Amino acid sequence: MATKKKAADFEQSLQQLEALVTEMEKGELSLEESLAAFEAGIRLTRECQTRLTEAEQKVQLLLEEQGQLTALPLDDEQDPA
């Protein structure tokens, strides 16, 4: 259940970050509001990065076989098809 909460937290943080960016791009915020929004954006970015790093570490643990990490390509560019 903790994993679902973290995923929900990630999605919520990402949505909040996107809303902040949209609001800032409008250019209608005062300097103080812009600074507060920027500070909140940095905090949200760090939270999202932490969650992504945790997810990456979990994936690496799941892919580990007999003490050796098996690297698998994630993009289509490496597929010969």
mmCIF file of the N, C-alpha and C atoms, coordinates in Angstrom:
data_MODEL
# 
_entry.id   MODEL 
# 
loop_
_atom_site.group_PDB 
_atom_site.id 
_atom_site.type_symbol 
_atom_site.label_atom_id 
_atom_site.label_alt_id 
_atom_site.label_comp_id 
_atom_site.label_asym_id 
_atom_site.label_entity_id 
_atom_site.label_seq_id 
_atom_site.pdbx_PDB_ins_code 
_atom_site.Cartn_x 
_atom_site.Cartn_y 
_atom_site.Cartn_z 
_atom_site.occupancy 
_atom_site.B_iso_or_equiv 
_atom_site.pdbx_formal_charge 
_atom_site.auth_seq_id 
_atom_site.auth_comp_id 
_atom_site.auth_asym_id 
_atom_site.auth_atom_id 
_atom_site.pdbx_PDB_model_num 
ATOM 1   N N  . MET A 1 1  ? 0.814  -1.190  0.000   1.00 0.00 ? 1  MET A N  1 
ATOM 2   C CA . MET A 1 1  ? 0.000  0.000   0.000   1.00 0.00 ? 1  MET A CA 1 
ATOM 3   C C  . MET A 1 1  ? 0.859  1.256   0.000   1.00 0.00 ? 1  MET A C  1 
ATOM 4   N N  . ALA A 1 2  ? 2.015  1.204   0.602   1.00 0.00 ? 2  ALA A N  1 
ATOM 5   C CA . ALA A 1 2  ? 2.913  2.358   0.638   1.00 0.00 ? 2  ALA A CA 1 
ATOM 6   C C  . ALA A 1 2  ? 3.348  2.744   -0.767  1.00 0.00 ? 2  ALA A C  1 
ATOM 7   N N  . THR A 1 3  ? 3.528  1.750   -1.654  1.00 0.00 ? 3  THR A N  1 
ATOM 8   C CA . THR A 1 3  ? 3.933  2.035   -3.026  1.00 0.00 ? 3  THR A CA 1 
ATOM 9   C C  . THR A 1 3  ? 2.855  2.825   -3.749  1.00 0.00 ? 3  THR A C  1 
ATOM 10  N N  . LYS A 1 4  ? 1.584  2.470   -3.559  1.00 0.00 ? 4  LYS A N  1 
ATOM 11  C CA . LYS A 1 4  ? 0.498  3.206   -4.203  1.00 0.00 ? 4  LYS A CA 1 
ATOM 12  C C  . LYS A 1 4  ? 0.432  4.632   -3.679  1.00 0.00 ? 4  LYS A C  1 
ATOM 13  N N  . LYS A 1 5  ? 0.678  4.822   -2.387  1.00 0.00 ? 5  LYS A N  1 
ATOM 14  C CA . LYS A 1 5  ? 0.671  6.164   -1.802  1.00 0.00 ? 5  LYS A CA 1 
ATOM 15  C C  . LYS A 1 5  ? 1.797  6.997   -2.399  1.00 0.00 ? 5  LYS A C  1 
ATOM 16  N N  . LYS A 1 6  ? 2.988  6.388   -2.540  1.00 0.00 ? 6  LYS A N  1 
ATOM 17  C CA . LYS A 1 6  ? 4.112  7.123   -3.129  1.00 0.00 ? 6  LYS A CA 1 
ATOM 18  C C  . LYS A 1 6  ? 3.811  7.489   -4.575  1.00 0.00 ? 6  LYS A C  1 
ATOM 19  N N  . ALA A 1 7  ? 3.205  6.557   -5.317  1.00 0.00 ? 7  ALA A N  1 
ATOM 20  C CA . ALA A 1 7  ? 2.862  6.844   -6.711  1.00 0.00 ? 7  ALA A CA 1 
ATOM 21  C C  . ALA A 1 7  ? 1.839  7.969   -6.772  1.00 0.00 ? 7  ALA A C  1 
ATOM 22  N N  . ALA A 1 8  ? 0.850  7.941   -5.881  1.00 0.00 ? 8  ALA A N  1 
ATOM 23  C CA . ALA A 1 8  ? -0.154 9.000   -5.852  1.00 0.00 ? 8  ALA A CA 1 
ATOM 24  C C  . ALA A 1 8  ? 0.495  10.319  -5.461  1.00 0.00 ? 8  ALA A C  1 
ATOM 25  N N  . ASP A 1 9  ? 1.401  10.278  -4.488  1.00 0.00 ? 9  ASP A N  1 
ATOM 26  C CA . ASP A 1 9  ? 2.112  11.489  -4.087  1.00 0.00 ? 9  ASP A CA 1 
ATOM 27  C C  . ASP A 1 9  ? 2.920  12.042  -5.250  1.00 0.00 ? 9  ASP A C  1 
ATOM 28  N N  . PHE A 1 10 ? 3.565  11.161  -6.006  1.00 0.00 ? 10 PHE A N  1 
ATOM 29  C CA . PHE A 1 10 ? 4.352  11.601  -7.163  1.00 0.00 ? 10 PHE A CA 1 
ATOM 30  C C  . PHE A 1 10 ? 3.444  12.287  -8.178  1.00 0.00 ? 10 PHE A C  1 
ATOM 31  N N  . GLU A 1 11 ? 2.342  11.641  -8.505  1.00 0.00 ? 11 GLU A N  1 
ATOM 32  C CA . GLU A 1 11 ? 1.420  12.206  -9.486  1.00 0.00 ? 11 GLU A CA 1 
ATOM 33  C C  . GLU A 1 11 ? 0.865  13.552  -9.013  1.00 0.00 ? 11 GLU A C  1 
ATOM 34  N N  . GLN A 1 12 ? 0.526  13.641  -7.744  1.00 0.00 ? 12 GLN A N  1 
ATOM 35  C CA . GLN A 1 12 ? 0.004  14.887  -7.195  1.00 0.00 ? 12 GLN A CA 1 
ATOM 36  C C  . GLN A 1 12 ? 1.074  15.977  -7.234  1.00 0.00 ? 12 GLN A C  1 
ATOM 37  N N  . SER A 1 13 ? 2.294  15.640  -6.851  1.00 0.00 ? 13 SER A N  1 
ATOM 38  C CA . SER A 1 13 ? 3.397  16.616  -6.884  1.00 0.00 ? 13 SER A CA 1 
ATOM 39  C C  . SER A 1 13 ? 3.656  17.083  -8.305  1.00 0.00 ? 13 SER A C  1 
ATOM 40  N N  . LEU A 1 14 ? 3.618  16.162  -9.238  1.00 0.00 ? 14 LEU A N  1 
ATOM 41  C CA . LEU A 1 14 ? 3.848  16.510  -10.636 1.00 0.00 ? 14 LEU A CA 1 
ATOM 42  C C  . LEU A 1 14 ? 2.753  17.434  -11.160 1.00 0.00 ? 14 LEU A C  1 
ATOM 43  N N  . GLN A 1 15 ? 1.513  17.168  -10.789 1.00 0.00 ? 15 GLN A N  1 
ATOM 44  C CA . GLN A 1 15 ? 0.404  18.036  -11.206 1.00 0.00 ? 15 GLN A CA 1 
ATOM 45  C C  . GLN A 1 15 ? 0.540  19.422  -10.594 1.00 0.00 ? 15 GLN A C  1 
ATOM 46  N N  . GLN A 1 16 ? 0.939  19.482  -9.337  1.00 0.00 ? 16 GLN A N  1 
ATOM 47  C CA . GLN A 1 16 ? 1.141  20.776  -8.685  1.00 0.00 ? 16 GLN A CA 1 
ATOM 48  C C  . GLN A 1 16 ? 2.265  21.551  -9.372  1.00 0.00 ? 16 GLN A C  1 
ATOM 49  N N  . LEU A 1 17 ? 3.329  20.846  -9.728  1.00 0.00 ? 17 LEU A N  1 
ATOM 50  C CA . LEU A 1 17 ? 4.450  21.482  -10.411 1.00 0.00 ? 17 LEU A CA 1 
ATOM 51  C C  . LEU A 1 17 ? 4.016  22.030  -11.768 1.00 0.00 ? 17 LEU A C  1 
ATOM 52  N N  . GLU A 1 18 ? 3.251  21.242  -12.510 1.00 0.00 ? 18 GLU A N  1 
ATOM 53  C CA . GLU A 1 18 ? 2.758  21.693  -13.808 1.00 0.00 ? 18 GLU A CA 1 
ATOM 54  C C  . GLU A 1 18 ? 1.852  22.920  -13.658 1.00 0.00 ? 18 GLU A C  1 
ATOM 55  N N  . ALA A 1 19 ? 1.021  22.939  -12.619 1.00 0.00 ? 19 ALA A N  1 
ATOM 56  C CA . ALA A 1 19 ? 0.148  24.088  -12.375 1.00 0.00 ? 19 ALA A CA 1 
ATOM 57  C C  . ALA A 1 19 ? 0.968  25.333  -12.047 1.00 0.00 ? 19 ALA A C  1 
ATOM 58  N N  . LEU A 1 20 ? 2.017  25.162  -11.258 1.00 0.00 ? 20 LEU A N  1 
ATOM 59  C CA . LEU A 1 20 ? 2.894  26.292  -10.926 1.00 0.00 ? 20 LEU A CA 1 
ATOM 60  C C  . LEU A 1 20 ? 3.560  26.854  -12.177 1.00 0.00 ? 20 LEU A C  1 
ATOM 61  N N  . VAL A 1 21 ? 4.059  25.966  -13.018 1.00 0.00 ? 21 VAL A N  1 
ATOM 62  C CA . VAL A 1 21 ? 4.727  26.401  -14.249 1.00 0.00 ? 21 VAL A CA 1 
ATOM 63  C C  . VAL A 1 21 ? 3.745  27.167  -15.132 1.00 0.00 ? 21 VAL A C  1 
ATOM 64  N N  . THR A 1 22 ? 2.549  26.644  -15.271 1.00 0.00 ? 22 THR A N  1 
ATOM 65  C CA . THR A 1 22 ? 1.525  27.308  -16.089 1.00 0.00 ? 22 THR A CA 1 
ATOM 66  C C  . THR A 1 22 ? 1.222  28.700  -15.546 1.00 0.00 ? 22 THR A C  1 
ATOM 67  N N  . GLU A 1 23 ? 1.062  28.796  -14.222 1.00 0.00 ? 23 GLU A N  1 
ATOM 68  C CA . GLU A 1 23 ? 0.772  30.085  -13.591 1.00 0.00 ? 23 GLU A CA 1 
ATOM 69  C C  . GLU A 1 23 ? 1.924  31.067  -13.789 1.00 0.00 ? 23 GLU A C  1 
ATOM 70  N N  . MET A 1 24 ? 3.147  30.588  -13.641 1.00 0.00 ? 24 MET A N  1 
ATOM 71  C CA . MET A 1 24 ? 4.305  31.464  -13.801 1.00 0.00 ? 24 MET A CA 1 
ATOM 72  C C  . MET A 1 24 ? 4.474  31.913  -15.251 1.00 0.00 ? 24 MET A C  1 
ATOM 73  N N  . GLU A 1 25 ? 4.153  31.027  -16.191 1.00 0.00 ? 25 GLU A N  1 
ATOM 74  C CA . GLU A 1 25 ? 4.303  31.371  -17.599 1.00 0.00 ? 25 GLU A CA 1 
ATOM 75  C C  . GLU A 1 25 ? 3.331  32.467  -18.035 1.00 0.00 ? 25 GLU A C  1 
ATOM 76  N N  . LYS A 1 26 ? 2.236  32.619  -17.322 1.00 0.00 ? 26 LYS A N  1 
ATOM 77  C CA . LYS A 1 26 ? 1.280  33.675  -17.646 1.00 0.00 ? 26 LYS A CA 1 
ATOM 78  C C  . LYS A 1 26 ? 1.888  35.057  -17.437 1.00 0.00 ? 26 LYS A C  1 
ATOM 79  N N  . GLY A 1 27 ? 2.862  35.140  -16.523 1.00 0.00 ? 27 GLY A N  1 
ATOM 80  C CA . GLY A 1 27 ? 3.545  36.406  -16.273 1.00 0.00 ? 27 GLY A CA 1 
ATOM 81  C C  . GLY A 1 27 ? 2.729  37.417  -15.491 1.00 0.00 ? 27 GLY A C  1 
ATOM 82  N N  . GLU A 1 28 ? 1.728  36.971  -14.778 1.00 0.00 ? 28 GLU A N  1 
ATOM 83  C CA . GLU A 1 28 ? 0.855  37.885  -14.046 1.00 0.00 ? 28 GLU A CA 1 
ATOM 84  C C  . GLU A 1 28 ? 1.145  37.917  -12.548 1.00 0.00 ? 28 GLU A C  1 
ATOM 85  N N  . LEU A 1 29 ? 2.126  37.155  -12.082 1.00 0.00 ? 29 LEU A N  1 
ATOM 86  C CA . LEU A 1 29 ? 2.450  37.111  -10.664 1.00 0.00 ? 29 LEU A CA 1 
ATOM 87  C C  . LEU A 1 29 ? 3.376  38.267  -10.291 1.00 0.00 ? 29 LEU A C  1 
ATOM 88  N N  . SER A 1 30 ? 3.217  38.744  -9.071  1.00 0.00 ? 30 SER A N  1 
ATOM 89  C CA . SER A 1 30 ? 4.142  39.759  -8.570  1.00 0.00 ? 30 SER A CA 1 
ATOM 90  C C  . SER A 1 30 ? 5.494  39.100  -8.324  1.00 0.00 ? 30 SER A C  1 
ATOM 91  N N  . LEU A 1 31 ? 6.490  39.917  -8.048  1.00 0.00 ? 31 LEU A N  1 
ATOM 92  C CA . LEU A 1 31 ? 7.817  39.375  -7.771  1.00 0.00 ? 31 LEU A CA 1 
ATOM 93  C C  . LEU A 1 31 ? 7.771  38.425  -6.583  1.00 0.00 ? 31 LEU A C  1 
ATOM 94  N N  . GLU A 1 32 ? 7.091  38.836  -5.522  1.00 0.00 ? 32 GLU A N  1 
ATOM 95  C CA . GLU A 1 32 ? 7.007  37.996  -4.327  1.00 0.00 ? 32 GLU A CA 1 
ATOM 96  C C  . GLU A 1 32 ? 6.288  36.685  -4.621  1.00 0.00 ? 32 GLU A C  1 
ATOM 97  N N  . GLU A 1 33 ? 5.198  36.766  -5.382  1.00 0.00 ? 33 GLU A N  1 
ATOM 98  C CA . GLU A 1 33 ? 4.446  35.562  -5.749  1.00 0.00 ? 33 GLU A CA 1 
ATOM 99  C C  . GLU A 1 33 ? 5.289  34.651  -6.641  1.00 0.00 ? 33 GLU A C  1 
ATOM 100 N N  . SER A 1 34 ? 6.035  35.259  -7.544  1.00 0.00 ? 34 SER A N  1 
ATOM 101 C CA . SER A 1 34 ? 6.907  34.481  -8.435  1.00 0.00 ? 34 SER A CA 1 
ATOM 102 C C  . SER A 1 34 ? 7.986  33.756  -7.646  1.00 0.00 ? 34 SER A C  1 
ATOM 103 N N  . LEU A 1 35 ? 8.591  34.445  -6.682  1.00 0.00 ? 35 LEU A N  1 
ATOM 104 C CA . LEU A 1 35 ? 9.614  33.817  -5.857  1.00 0.00 ? 35 LEU A CA 1 
ATOM 105 C C  . LEU A 1 35 ? 9.044  32.677  -5.028  1.00 0.00 ? 35 LEU A C  1 
ATOM 106 N N  . ALA A 1 36 ? 7.859  32.879  -4.468  1.00 0.00 ? 36 ALA A N  1 
ATOM 107 C CA . ALA A 1 36 ? 7.221  31.823  -3.685  1.00 0.00 ? 36 ALA A CA 1 
ATOM 108 C C  . ALA A 1 36 ? 6.879  30.626  -4.572  1.00 0.00 ? 36 ALA A C  1 
ATOM 109 N N  . ALA A 1 37 ? 6.393  30.897  -5.777  1.00 0.00 ? 37 ALA A N  1 
ATOM 110 C CA . ALA A 1 37 ? 6.068  29.826  -6.710  1.00 0.00 ? 37 ALA A CA 1 
ATOM 111 C C  . ALA A 1 37 ? 7.332  29.083  -7.136  1.00 0.00 ? 37 ALA A C  1 
ATOM 112 N N  . PHE A 1 38 ? 8.400  29.823  -7.369  1.00 0.00 ? 38 PHE A N  1 
ATOM 113 C CA . PHE A 1 38 ? 9.671  29.204  -7.757  1.00 0.00 ? 38 PHE A CA 1 
ATOM 114 C C  . PHE A 1 38 ? 10.183 28.307  -6.631  1.00 0.00 ? 38 PHE A C  1 
ATOM 115 N N  . GLU A 1 39 ? 10.112 28.800  -5.403  1.00 0.00 ? 39 GLU A N  1 
ATOM 116 C CA . GLU A 1 39 ? 10.556 28.015  -4.252  1.00 0.00 ? 39 GLU A CA 1 
ATOM 117 C C  . GLU A 1 39 ? 9.720  26.736  -4.114  1.00 0.00 ? 39 GLU A C  1 
ATOM 118 N N  . ALA A 1 40 ? 8.416  26.856  -4.277  1.00 0.00 ? 40 ALA A N  1 
ATOM 119 C CA . ALA A 1 40 ? 7.547  25.687  -4.216  1.00 0.00 ? 40 ALA A CA 1 
ATOM 120 C C  . ALA A 1 40 ? 7.874  24.719  -5.357  1.00 0.00 ? 40 ALA A C  1 
ATOM 121 N N  . GLY A 1 41 ? 8.170  25.263  -6.527  1.00 0.00 ? 41 GLY A N  1 
ATOM 122 C CA . GLY A 1 41 ? 8.526  24.423  -7.672  1.00 0.00 ? 41 GLY A CA 1 
ATOM 123 C C  . GLY A 1 41 ? 9.810  23.647  -7.440  1.00 0.00 ? 41 GLY A C  1 
ATOM 124 N N  . ILE A 1 42 ? 10.787 24.292  -6.826  1.00 0.00 ? 42 ILE A N  1 
ATOM 125 C CA . ILE A 1 42 ? 12.044 23.607  -6.516  1.00 0.00 ? 42 ILE A CA 1 
ATOM 126 C C  . ILE A 1 42 ? 11.787 22.468  -5.542  1.00 0.00 ? 42 ILE A C  1 
ATOM 127 N N  . ARG A 1 43 ? 10.957 22.727  -4.519  1.00 0.00 ? 43 ARG A N  1 
ATOM 128 C CA . ARG A 1 43 ? 10.637 21.696  -3.532  1.00 0.00 ? 43 ARG A CA 1 
ATOM 129 C C  . ARG A 1 43 ? 9.929  20.518  -4.209  1.00 0.00 ? 43 ARG A C  1 
ATOM 130 N N  . LEU A 1 44 ? 8.954  20.811  -5.061  1.00 0.00 ? 44 LEU A N  1 
ATOM 131 C CA . LEU A 1 44 ? 8.222  19.753  -5.757  1.00 0.00 ? 44 LEU A CA 1 
ATOM 132 C C  . LEU A 1 44 ? 9.136  18.974  -6.700  1.00 0.00 ? 44 LEU A C  1 
ATOM 133 N N  . THR A 1 45 ? 10.029 19.682  -7.380  1.00 0.00 ? 45 THR A N  1 
ATOM 134 C CA . THR A 1 45 ? 10.979 19.020  -8.280  1.00 0.00 ? 45 THR A CA 1 
ATOM 135 C C  . THR A 1 45 ? 11.857 18.044  -7.510  1.00 0.00 ? 45 THR A C  1 
ATOM 136 N N  . ARG A 1 46 ? 12.340 18.463  -6.357  1.00 0.00 ? 46 ARG A N  1 
ATOM 137 C CA . ARG A 1 46 ? 13.181 17.593  -5.535  1.00 0.00 ? 46 ARG A CA 1 
ATOM 138 C C  . ARG A 1 46 ? 12.401 16.380  -5.041  1.00 0.00 ? 46 ARG A C  1 
ATOM 139 N N  . GLU A 1 47 ? 11.141 16.592  -4.643  1.00 0.00 ? 47 GLU A N  1 
ATOM 140 C CA . GLU A 1 47 ? 10.308 15.471  -4.208  1.00 0.00 ? 47 GLU A CA 1 
ATOM 141 C C  . GLU A 1 47 ? 10.120 14.468  -5.343  1.00 0.00 ? 47 GLU A C  1 
ATOM 142 N N  . CYS A 1 48 ? 9.821  14.972  -6.530  1.00 0.00 ? 48 CYS A N  1 
ATOM 143 C CA . CYS A 1 48 ? 9.621  14.092  -7.691  1.00 0.00 ? 48 CYS A CA 1 
ATOM 144 C C  . CYS A 1 48 ? 10.911 13.356  -8.036  1.00 0.00 ? 48 CYS A C  1 
ATOM 145 N N  . GLN A 1 49 ? 12.028 14.054  -8.000  1.00 0.00 ? 49 GLN A N  1 
ATOM 146 C CA . GLN A 1 49 ? 13.317 13.423  -8.313  1.00 0.00 ? 49 GLN A CA 1 
ATOM 147 C C  . GLN A 1 49 ? 13.627 12.333  -7.306  1.00 0.00 ? 49 GLN A C  1 
ATOM 148 N N  . THR A 1 50 ? 13.341 12.577  -6.037  1.00 0.00 ? 50 THR A N  1 
ATOM 149 C CA . THR A 1 50 ? 13.563 11.559  -5.010  1.00 0.00 ? 50 THR A CA 1 
ATOM 150 C C  . THR A 1 50 ? 12.722 10.327  -5.279  1.00 0.00 ? 50 THR A C  1 
ATOM 151 N N  . ARG A 1 51 ? 11.459 10.533  -5.622  1.00 0.00 ? 51 ARG A N  1 
ATOM 152 C CA . ARG A 1 51 ? 10.568 9.396   -5.908  1.00 0.00 ? 51 ARG A CA 1 
ATOM 153 C C  . ARG A 1 51 ? 11.043 8.616   -7.141  1.00 0.00 ? 51 ARG A C  1 
ATOM 154 N N  . LEU A 1 52 ? 11.498 9.345   -8.160  1.00 0.00 ? 52 LEU A N  1 
ATOM 155 C CA . LEU A 1 52 ? 12.001 8.672   -9.363  1.00 0.00 ? 52 LEU A CA 1 
ATOM 156 C C  . LEU A 1 52 ? 13.269 7.878   -9.067  1.00 0.00 ? 52 LEU A C  1 
ATOM 157 N N  . THR A 1 53 ? 14.149 8.435   -8.252  1.00 0.00 ? 53 THR A N  1 
ATOM 158 C CA . THR A 1 53 ? 15.371 7.728   -7.869  1.00 0.00 ? 53 THR A CA 1 
ATOM 159 C C  . THR A 1 53 ? 15.032 6.463   -7.093  1.00 0.00 ? 53 THR A C  1 
ATOM 160 N N  . GLU A 1 54 ? 14.071 6.562   -6.171  1.00 0.00 ? 54 GLU A N  1 
ATOM 161 C CA . GLU A 1 54 ? 13.645 5.389   -5.406  1.00 0.00 ? 54 GLU A CA 1 
ATOM 162 C C  . GLU A 1 54 ? 13.077 4.317   -6.334  1.00 0.00 ? 54 GLU A C  1 
ATOM 163 N N  . ALA A 1 55 ? 12.289 4.734   -7.309  1.00 0.00 ? 55 ALA A N  1 
ATOM 164 C CA . ALA A 1 55 ? 11.713 3.785   -8.258  1.00 0.00 ? 55 ALA A CA 1 
ATOM 165 C C  . ALA A 1 55 ? 12.806 3.125   -9.099  1.00 0.00 ? 55 ALA A C  1 
ATOM 166 N N  . GLU A 1 56 ? 13.784 3.912   -9.531  1.00 0.00 ? 56 GLU A N  1 
ATOM 167 C CA . GLU A 1 56 ? 14.891 3.372   -10.317 1.00 0.00 ? 56 GLU A CA 1 
ATOM 168 C C  . GLU A 1 56 ? 15.676 2.344   -9.517  1.00 0.00 ? 56 GLU A C  1 
ATOM 169 N N  . GLN A 1 57 ? 15.920 2.641   -8.249  1.00 0.00 ? 57 GLN A N  1 
ATOM 170 C CA . GLN A 1 57 ? 16.655 1.705   -7.391  1.00 0.00 ? 57 GLN A CA 1 
ATOM 171 C C  . GLN A 1 57 ? 15.870 0.411   -7.205  1.00 0.00 ? 57 GLN A C  1 
ATOM 172 N N  . LYS A 1 58 ? 14.564 0.524   -7.066  1.00 0.00 ? 58 LYS A N  1 
ATOM 173 C CA . LYS A 1 58 ? 13.733 -0.670  -6.913  1.00 0.00 ? 58 LYS A CA 1 
ATOM 174 C C  . LYS A 1 58 ? 13.775 -1.520  -8.174  1.00 0.00 ? 58 LYS A C  1 
ATOM 175 N N  . VAL A 1 59 ? 13.708 -0.874  -9.332  1.00 0.00 ? 59 VAL A N  1 
ATOM 176 C CA . VAL A 1 59 ? 13.770 -1.603  -10.601 1.00 0.00 ? 59 VAL A CA 1 
ATOM 177 C C  . VAL A 1 59 ? 15.118 -2.312  -10.723 1.00 0.00 ? 59 VAL A C  1 
ATOM 178 N N  . GLN A 1 60 ? 16.201 -1.643  -10.359 1.00 0.00 ? 60 GLN A N  1 
ATOM 179 C CA . GLN A 1 60 ? 17.518 -2.271  -10.421 1.00 0.00 ? 60 GLN A CA 1 
ATOM 180 C C  . GLN A 1 60 ? 17.586 -3.493  -9.516  1.00 0.00 ? 60 GLN A C  1 
ATOM 181 N N  . LEU A 1 61 ? 17.009 -3.404  -8.332  1.00 0.00 ? 61 LEU A N  1 
ATOM 182 C CA . LEU A 1 61 ? 16.994 -4.556  -7.426  1.00 0.00 ? 61 LEU A CA 1 
ATOM 183 C C  . LEU A 1 61 ? 16.189 -5.707  -8.016  1.00 0.00 ? 61 LEU A C  1 
ATOM 184 N N  . LEU A 1 62 ? 15.089 -5.378  -8.659  1.00 0.00 ? 62 LEU A N  1 
ATOM 185 C CA . LEU A 1 62 ? 14.256 -6.426  -9.246  1.00 0.00 ? 62 LEU A CA 1 
ATOM 186 C C  . LEU A 1 62 ? 14.925 -7.099  -10.441 1.00 0.00 ? 62 LEU A C  1 
ATOM 187 N N  . LEU A 1 63 ? 15.778 -6.364  -11.143 1.00 0.00 ? 63 LEU A N  1 
ATOM 188 C CA . LEU A 1 63 ? 16.458 -6.918  -12.315 1.00 0.00 ? 63 LEU A CA 1 
ATOM 189 C C  . LEU A 1 63 ? 17.739 -7.671  -11.960 1.00 0.00 ? 63 LEU A C  1 
ATOM 190 N N  . GLU A 1 64 ? 18.157 -7.540  -10.725 1.00 0.00 ? 64 GLU A N  1 
ATOM 191 C CA . GLU A 1 64 ? 19.410 -8.157  -10.303 1.00 0.00 ? 64 GLU A CA 1 
ATOM 192 C C  . GLU A 1 64 ? 19.278 -9.681  -10.300 1.00 0.00 ? 64 GLU A C  1 
ATOM 193 N N  . GLU A 1 65 ? 20.244 -10.340 -10.923 1.00 0.00 ? 65 GLU A N  1 
ATOM 194 C CA . GLU A 1 65 ? 20.251 -11.797 -10.987 1.00 0.00 ? 65 GLU A CA 1 
ATOM 195 C C  . GLU A 1 65 ? 21.596 -12.309 -10.500 1.00 0.00 ? 65 GLU A C  1 
ATOM 196 N N  . GLN A 1 66 ? 21.572 -13.145 -9.508  1.00 0.00 ? 66 GLN A N  1 
ATOM 197 C CA . GLN A 1 66 ? 22.773 -13.775 -8.963  1.00 0.00 ? 66 GLN A CA 1 
ATOM 198 C C  . GLN A 1 66 ? 23.873 -12.746 -8.698  1.00 0.00 ? 66 GLN A C  1 
ATOM 199 N N  . GLY A 1 67 ? 23.507 -11.623 -8.140  1.00 0.00 ? 67 GLY A N  1 
ATOM 200 C CA . GLY A 1 67 ? 24.488 -10.611 -7.776  1.00 0.00 ? 67 GLY A CA 1 
ATOM 201 C C  . GLY A 1 67 ? 24.943 -9.727  -8.912  1.00 0.00 ? 67 GLY A C  1 
ATOM 202 N N  . GLN A 1 68 ? 24.444 -9.953  -10.126 1.00 0.00 ? 68 GLN A N  1 
ATOM 203 C CA . GLN A 1 68 ? 24.845 -9.121  -11.263 1.00 0.00 ? 68 GLN A CA 1 
ATOM 204 C C  . GLN A 1 68 ? 23.615 -8.457  -11.850 1.00 0.00 ? 68 GLN A C  1 
ATOM 205 N N  . LEU A 1 69 ? 23.761 -7.207  -12.166 1.00 0.00 ? 69 LEU A N  1 
ATOM 206 C CA . LEU A 1 69 ? 22.668 -6.443  -12.736 1.00 0.00 ? 69 LEU A CA 1 
ATOM 207 C C  . LEU A 1 69 ? 22.558 -6.741  -14.222 1.00 0.00 ? 69 LEU A C  1 
ATOM 208 N N  . THR A 1 70 ? 21.358 -7.060  -14.660 1.00 0.00 ? 70 THR A N  1 
ATOM 209 C CA . THR A 1 70 ? 21.105 -7.303  -16.066 1.00 0.00 ? 70 THR A CA 1 
ATOM 210 C C  . THR A 1 70 ? 20.500 -6.038  -16.664 1.00 0.00 ? 70 THR A C  1 
ATOM 211 N N  . ALA A 1 71 ? 21.236 -5.393  -17.547 1.00 0.00 ? 71 ALA A N  1 
ATOM 212 C CA . ALA A 1 71 ? 20.760 -4.157  -18.168 1.00 0.00 ? 71 ALA A CA 1 
ATOM 213 C C  . ALA A 1 71 ? 19.836 -4.494  -19.327 1.00 0.00 ? 71 ALA A C  1 
ATOM 214 N N  . LEU A 1 72 ? 18.669 -3.873  -19.349 1.00 0.00 ? 72 LEU A N  1 
ATOM 215 C CA . LEU A 1 72 ? 17.716 -4.074  -20.429 1.00 0.00 ? 72 LEU A CA 1 
ATOM 216 C C  . LEU A 1 72 ? 17.446 -2.739  -21.101 1.00 0.00 ? 72 LEU A C  1 
ATOM 217 N N  . PRO A 1 73 ? 17.434 -2.680  -22.435 1.00 0.00 ? 73 PRO A N  1 
ATOM 218 C CA . PRO A 1 73 ? 17.157 -1.410  -23.106 1.00 0.00 ? 73 PRO A CA 1 
ATOM 219 C C  . PRO A 1 73 ? 15.715 -0.985  -22.858 1.00 0.00 ? 73 PRO A C  1 
ATOM 220 N N  . LEU A 1 74 ? 15.504 0.314   -22.640 1.00 0.00 ? 74 LEU A N  1 
ATOM 221 C CA . LEU A 1 74 ? 14.170 0.823   -22.388 1.00 0.00 ? 74 LEU A CA 1 
ATOM 222 C C  . LEU A 1 74 ? 13.585 1.585   -23.568 1.00 0.00 ? 74 LEU A C  1 
ATOM 223 N N  . ASP A 1 75 ? 14.405 1.923   -24.536 1.00 0.00 ? 75 ASP A N  1 
ATOM 224 C CA . ASP A 1 75 ? 13.886 2.672   -25.674 1.00 0.00 ? 75 ASP A CA 1 
ATOM 225 C C  . ASP A 1 75 ? 13.837 1.811   -26.923 1.00 0.00 ? 75 ASP A C  1 
ATOM 226 N N  . ASP A 1 76 ? 13.025 2.256   -27.889 1.00 0.00 ? 76 ASP A N  1 
ATOM 227 C CA . ASP A 1 76 ? 12.834 1.500   -29.129 1.00 0.00 ? 76 ASP A CA 1 
ATOM 228 C C  . ASP A 1 76 ? 14.019 1.595   -30.072 1.00 0.00 ? 76 ASP A C  1 
ATOM 229 N N  . GLU A 1 77 ? 14.912 2.564   -29.872 1.00 0.00 ? 77 GLU A N  1 
ATOM 230 C CA . GLU A 1 77 ? 16.034 2.764   -30.771 1.00 0.00 ? 77 GLU A CA 1 
ATOM 231 C C  . GLU A 1 77 ? 16.971 1.575   -30.778 1.00 0.00 ? 77 GLU A C  1 
ATOM 232 N N  . GLN A 1 78 ? 17.028 0.837   -29.675 1.00 0.00 ? 78 GLN A N  1 
ATOM 233 C CA . GLN A 1 78 ? 17.943 -0.295  -29.589 1.00 0.00 ? 78 GLN A CA 1 
ATOM 234 C C  . GLN A 1 78 ? 17.320 -1.581  -30.111 1.00 0.00 ? 78 GLN A C  1 
ATOM 235 N N  . ASP A 1 79 ? 16.021 -1.579  -30.417 1.00 0.00 ? 79 ASP A N  1 
ATOM 236 C CA . ASP A 1 79 ? 15.366 -2.763  -30.959 1.00 0.00 ? 79 ASP A CA 1 
ATOM 237 C C  . ASP A 1 79 ? 15.687 -2.881  -32.447 1.00 0.00 ? 79 ASP A C  1 
ATOM 238 N N  . PRO A 1 80 ? 16.099 -4.060  -32.900 1.00 0.00 ? 80 PRO A N  1 
ATOM 239 C CA . PRO A 1 80 ? 16.428 -4.220  -34.311 1.00 0.00 ? 80 PRO A CA 1 
ATOM 240 C C  . PRO A 1 80 ? 15.203 -4.254  -35.202 1.00 0.00 ? 80 PRO A C  1 
ATOM 241 N N  . ALA A 1 81 ? 13.996 -4.307  -34.679 1.00 0.00 ? 81 ALA A N  1 
ATOM 242 C CA . ALA A 1 81 ? 12.780 -4.441  -35.460 1.00 0.00 ? 81 ALA A CA 1 
ATOM 243 C C  . ALA A 1 81 ? 12.464 -3.267  -36.274 1.00 0.00 ? 81 ALA A C  1 
# 
